[in-house]
């Protein structure tokens, strides 16, 4: 082992977040405390992402080590990669368990890092964890501790608490251009901006009181006029919602992200748009990740599995009920929804229940996507087959999953990584349209 190479000590939260994390430290060495393997063993059964991550990481350790003792330093694999080793308990001069208590695995992980620091005094030992409290404890022991940065949204995309909006206002546009947009629905971009604009970006073009909603088509290099349309009885209430619905209904766009606080209409517009296009897809999936309250498993809840899941799925059914109320019970639209649900053409389900399924000819809406890891988002999109459209909705500032934050969650990661792609559009919704009372909560509380 080279003296200049660092030693990164990974805790369980990093591996649950990214089971390939061990491969992302360049030519530095990676140490895994035996306590981490014990914790991962508790996660190996189940269908959630954490269970999948635990199994995949264990397979990697088994395959990479072969017949070699895990106490030795083993090549991670690849010419530019370092070595890894499993760290067993050792007596150290500084004992984290004596300081913080012997009832937590976190303190055993701290001791593993301390042991490496004492054994390799000339090398920099860094504890990597998504657990902010563990980082604080480590720093109190003068251990270097860092967050796992891979998969985080870049600073130039998300800074000072603002997310990309996907839209902009252009002032002082020639009124003749605005008139031409209303007449012909399209103008060459050079008449408005000298250089190419952002791919699939939305604009309000203004001249005094005169304005027009538009969409920049990079392929044609034109600005297209956007009309306010109704989707299955749901009409957009502001320009942001009009832009979002345009992206949802645009057949050229296969991937959409919609960011916004509660009550801005993210899920409702997505579902209404999906129903409007129901004849173009074999099925509509409306799914969300299960994030148990107080981080307890759903097994703590009473009843059978359907009863346990109902509290998590009810908000999605509420949106469907709201759309149905736009029609009378004898209307064909109302009956079409009932028929789609009964024939499983419209499926409301926990996200884990569709893992591994084929996603061809599917209109797929993933609600609360901020509670997904970047790996989960990648897994979902990578399963998309022909004629599939995917909408991710969520609020990157309302994280319910441990070890995720507004920079590292899957929705932020997706917005960052695919910006500018011709198949992708993003829109941020800021105006609450649920009710004046709901707006009060968002604005003042």
C-alpha positions, -999 to 999 in steps of 0.1 A, spaced: 0 0 0 14 34 -10 20 58 18 5 87 -2 -28 69 -7 -57 78 16 -77 52 35 -115 57 34 -136 40 60 -172 34 48 -201 31 71 -234 13 64 -253 44 53 -229 49 24 -234 14 11 -272 15 14 -271 48 -5 -248 34 -32 -237 -2 -32 -210 6 -57 -195 32 -35 -164 11 -28 -154 16 -65 -156 54 -64 -125 64 -44 -99 63 -72 -66 46 -64 -71 51 -26 -78 22 -3 -112 14 13 -118 -1 47 -151 -18 57 -156 -23 95 -169 -58 102 -198 -41 120 -209 -28 87 -211 -63 73 -231 -73 103 -256 -45 98 -259 -53 61 -267 -89 70 -298 -76 87 -309 -59 55 -304 -87 31 -340 -99 30 -367 -78 13 -375 -59 -19 -366 -24 -9 -335 -6 -23 -316 -11 10 -322 -48 7 -310 -49 -29 -279 -27 -20 -270 -50 9 -271 -81 -13 -252 -65 -42 -224 -53 -19 -221 -87 -2 -218 -104 -36 -191 -79 -46 -171 -87 -14 -175 -124 -19 -165 -123 -56 -136 -99 -52 -120 -117 -22 -123 -152 -36 -102 -175 -13 -82 -146 1 -86 -137 38 -107 -105 42 -83 -93 68 -57 -88 40 -58 -59 15 -75 -71 -16 -76 -53 -51 -110 -36 -57 -106 -43 -94 -93 -22 -122 -59 -8 -129 -67 26 -113 -84 12 -82 -69 7 -47 -73 -21 -22 -100 -30 3 -100 -48 36 -125 -58 63 -115 -43 97 -119 -65 127 -123 -52 163 -90 -41 179 -79 -25 212 -71 11 206 -56 39 227 -87 60 221 -119 40 227 -151 55 212 -172 30 230 -158 40 263 -165 77 255 -200 74 239 -213 40 251 -211 4 241 -247 0 229 -244 14 194 -227 0 162 -217 36 152 -192 36 181 -177 3 168 -173 19 134 -156 49 150 -132 25 167 -124 9 133 -114 42 119 -93 50 151 -75 17 148 -65 25 112 -54 60 121 -32 45 149 -18 17 127 -11 39 97 0 73 113 16 85 80 -16 80 60 -48 101 60 -77 81 73 -112 95 64 -145 82 77 -172 85 50 -208 85 62 -242 99 53 -251 101 90 -245 137 101 -245 127 138 -218 101 132 -197 128 114 -201 151 144 -190 123 168 -160 115 146 -149 151 145 -151 154 183 -125 126 184 -104 145 159 -112 120 132 -116 133 96 -152 127 86 -169 135 53 -202 130 36 -203 107 5 -204 132 -23 -209 110 -54 -244 116 -67 -249 150 -52 -263 178 -72 -235 202 -84 -232 235 -67 -236 255 -99 -271 239 -104 -283 242 -68 -270 270 -47 -284 293 -21 -315 271 -17 -328 275 -53 -336 248 -78 -337 251 -116 -371 263 -127 -371 252 -163 -387 285 -172 -378 322 -177 -393 355 -185 -379 375 -215 -389 412 -213 -391 438 -241 -397 414 -269 -408 430 -301 -446 432 -301 -446 421 -337 -429 388 -328 -455 382 -301 -483 389 -326 -466 365 -351 -466 338 -325 -503 342 -320 -508 341 -357 -485 312 -368 -478 295 -335 -440 294 -343 -411 318 -349 -374 313 -355 -354 316 -323 -329 341 -339 -357 367 -339 -358 365 -301 -324 354 -289 -291 355 -308 -277 322 -295 -293 288 -289 -313 286 -257 -316 258 -232 -331 226 -246 -369 222 -239 -370 254 -218 -402 274 -213 -405 311 -217 -430 340 -211 -423 365 -238 -434 400 -228 -438 435 -241 -455 457 -216 -489 442 -210 -487 420 -240 -473 384 -234 -473 349 -248 -464 315 -233 -438 297 -254 -416 266 -256 -381 265 -271 -376 236 -295 -339 231 -299 -341 206 -327 -361 231 -349 -345 261 -332 -379 278 -329 -401 292 -302 -435 275 -302 -466 291 -287 -482 272 -258 -520 273 -254 -537 265 -222 -554 232 -226 -575 210 -204 -564 174 -196 -592 151 -186 -612 178 -169 -582 194 -152 -572 229 -164 -539 246 -155 -544 276 -132 -512 295 -139 -483 297 -164 -462 272 -144 -489 245 -146 -495 253 -183 -458 246 -189 -459 214 -168 -489 201 -187 -473 209 -220 -443 188 -211 -465 159 -198 -485 159 -231 -456 165 -255 -449 131 -272 -413 141 -280 -405 144 -244 -401 110 -227 -387 121 -193 -401 149 -171 -393 162 -136 -417 184 -117 -404 200 -86 -427 219 -61 -441 221 -26 -473 205 -16 -504 218 -33 -488 231 -65 -505 204 -86 -475 181 -95 -493 147 -92 -527 159 -102 -514 174 -135 -493 143 -142 -522 119 -136 -546 141 -157 -521 142 -185 -517 104 -184 -554 98 -185 -557 122 -215 -532 100 -233 -545 67 -221 -550 54 -256 -513 59 -264 -501 35 -236 -510 0 -225 -509 10 -188 -506 39 -164 -485 33 -133 -488 58 -104 -463 48 -78 -445 62 -48 -417 49 -25 -428 36 9 -411 57 37 -424 44 70 -431 69 98 -403 72 123 -383 50 100 -401 19 113 -410 -10 89 -446 -13 78 -447 -45 98 -453 -23 128 -487 -13 114 -518 -35 121 -537 -55 95 -528 -73 63 -504 -59 37 -532 -39 19 -542 -23 51 -506 -15 59 -500 2 26 -533 21 23 -520 51 44 -491 56 19 -512 52 -12 -542 72 -2 -528 106 -14 -525 91 -49 -561 78 -48 -572 113 -36 -559 128 -69 -577 102 -89 -609 109 -70 -605 147 -76 -603 140 -114 -634 118 -112 -654 146 -96 -649 167 -127 -675 144 -143 -708 129 -135 -711 92 -127 -728 86 -161 -702 104 -181 -679 82 -203 -648 98 -187 -659 87 -152 -667 52 -164 -634 50 -183 -615 56 -150 -635 30 -132 -629 5 -160 -592 12 -161 -588 6 -124 -608 -26 -125 -588 -39 -155 -555 -28 -140 -549 -4 -169 -544 22 -142 -524 9 -113 -517 28 -80 -489 9 -62 -459 12 -40 -428 16 -61 -412 -16 -47 -440 -37 -61 -430 -30 -97 -393 -37 -93 -382 -60 -121 -413 -55 -143 -410 -45 -180 -418 -8 -186 -427 -9 -223 -458 10 -234 -461 25 -199 -470 60 -187 -451 59 -154 -456 86 -127 -433 84 -96 -445 106 -68 -423 117 -39 -392 111 -60 -371 131 -36 -372 100 -13 -353 79 -39 -316 75 -41 -298 83 -74 -293 46 -79 -330 39 -76 -338 67 -102 -312 52 -126 -327 17 -121 -362 29 -129 -352 48 -161 -329 21 -173 -359 -3 -174 -378 19 -198 -388 2 -231 -403 14 -263 -431 40 -260 -426 46 -223 -429 80 -206 -417 87 -171 -427 116 -148 -408 122 -116 -426 146 -91 -415 157 -57 -402 184 -34 -364 183 -29 -367 202 4 -392 177 19 -370 146 25 -383 118 46 -355 93 40 -325 91 63 -292 100 48 -307 119 19 -307 157 16 -318 183 -9 -285 178 -28 -281 141 -27 -316 127 -33 -325 111 -66 -347 139 -79 -320 165 -75 -295 141 -90 -317 136 -121 -324 173 -126 -287 179 -125 -275 151 -147 -299 151 -176 -304 188 -181 -303 198 -217 -311 164 -231 -337 165 -260 -358 138 -244 -361 157 -211 -379 187 -197 -381 201 -162 -404 226 -146 -406 239 -111 -440 248 -96 -441 275 -70 -476 288 -68 -498 268 -45 -532 261 -60 -547 238 -34 -564 265 -13 -556 298 4 -552 279 37 -527 255 22 -508 285 8 -507 301 42 -489 270 55 -463 270 27 -457 308 29 -457 315 67 -451 283 86 
